[in-house]
């Protein structure tokens, strides 16, 4: 998870971009923070998906094969 300070900075830069604009340095910082945020979000989302097991009414595991394969090959989110 991204720190509270980084999320606040992302929001601050976003608001500033909409009002007065950003300097080149601020644009680079914004892109770096956005990239880090997306990487963190995607990793957490994959972890959540890999904890899912689909079961039918009879109690049989009907998890899609693609998800089962992905679980086997996934090393886990480390951030």
ABEGO torsion letter per residue (X at the ends): XBBAAAAAAAAAAAAAAAAAEBBAAAAAAAAAAAAAAAAAAAAAAAAAAAABBBBBAAGBBABBAAAAAAAAABAEBBX
